[in-house]
Amino acid sequence: MTQDEKWMKNYEEVVTFIESNKRNPSKYVDEERGLVNWCKHQRKIINAGGMKPERIKKFEELQALAEMYKRVNQYQ
C-alpha cells in the first residue's frame, strides 16, 4: 500500500465517521482518538508547508465538513 493509498484510507475513515455519527471524533473515546490524532497531524504538516496541493484541497473539504458539526454534543 502506497503512502497516497494510506492517506486516502485515513481520509475516508474520518469522513465516514463524521457522516455516519453526525459529529466529530472525540479525543476522549479510545476508538476515536486515532482519527483525532490523524487530523491533528495533517494540520501540522499543512502549517509546515509539507503537504501536496491535492491533499490540501481534500483536507480543506474535510475541515469544512467537520466545521458543520463543531459544537455537536457527542452524548445526545
C-alpha positions in Angstrom: 0.0 0.0 0.0 1.5 3.4 -1.0 1.5 6.5 1.1 -1.2 8.0 -1.0 -3.4 5.0 -0.5 -2.9 5.1 3.3 -3.7 8.8 3.3 -6.9 8.3 1.4 -7.9 5.4 3.6 -7.5 7.5 6.7 -9.3 10.4 5.0 -12.2 8.2 4.1 -12.4 6.8 7.7 -12.7 10.3 9.1 -15.3 11.3 6.5 -17.3 8.2 7.1 -17.2 8.6 10.8 -18.4 12.2 10.6 -21.2 11.4 8.2 -22.5 8.4 10.0 -22.3 9.8 13.6 -23.2 13.4 12.7 -20.3 14.6 15.0 -16.6 14.9 15.0 -14.4 12.2 16.6 -13.7 12.7 20.3 -10.3 12.7 21.8 -11.9 11.2 25.0 -13.0 8.0 23.3 -10.2 5.5 22.8 -11.6 4.1 19.5 -11.8 7.6 18.0 -8.5 9.0 19.3 -6.6 7.7 16.2 -8.9 9.8 13.9 -8.4 12.9 16.0 -4.6 12.4 16.0 -4.5 11.9 12.3 -6.4 15.2 11.7 -4.1 17.0 14.1 -1.0 15.6 12.4 -2.4 16.7 8.9 -2.9 20.3 10.2 0.7 20.3 11.5 2.0 19.2 8.0 0.0 21.9 6.3 1.3 24.6 8.6 4.9 23.4 8.0 4.2 23.6 4.2 4.9 19.9 3.6 1.6 18.7 2.1 0.9 18.1 -1.6 -1.6 20.6 -3.1 -4.2 17.9 -4.0 -4.1 16.6 -0.4 -4.6 20.1 1.0 -7.7 20.5 -1.2 -9.2 17.2 0.1 -8.3 18.1 3.7 -9.9 21.5 3.4 -13.1 19.7 2.3 -12.8 17.5 5.4 -12.4 20.5 7.6 -15.5 22.2 6.1 -17.5 19.0 6.8 -16.1 18.9 10.4 -17.0 22.6 10.9 -20.7 21.8 10.4 -20.5 19.5 13.5 -18.1 21.5 15.5 -20.3 22.1 18.5 -22.4 18.9 18.4 -22.6 17.2 21.8 -21.4 13.6 21.5 -23.6 12.4 24.3 -27.0 13.2 22.7 
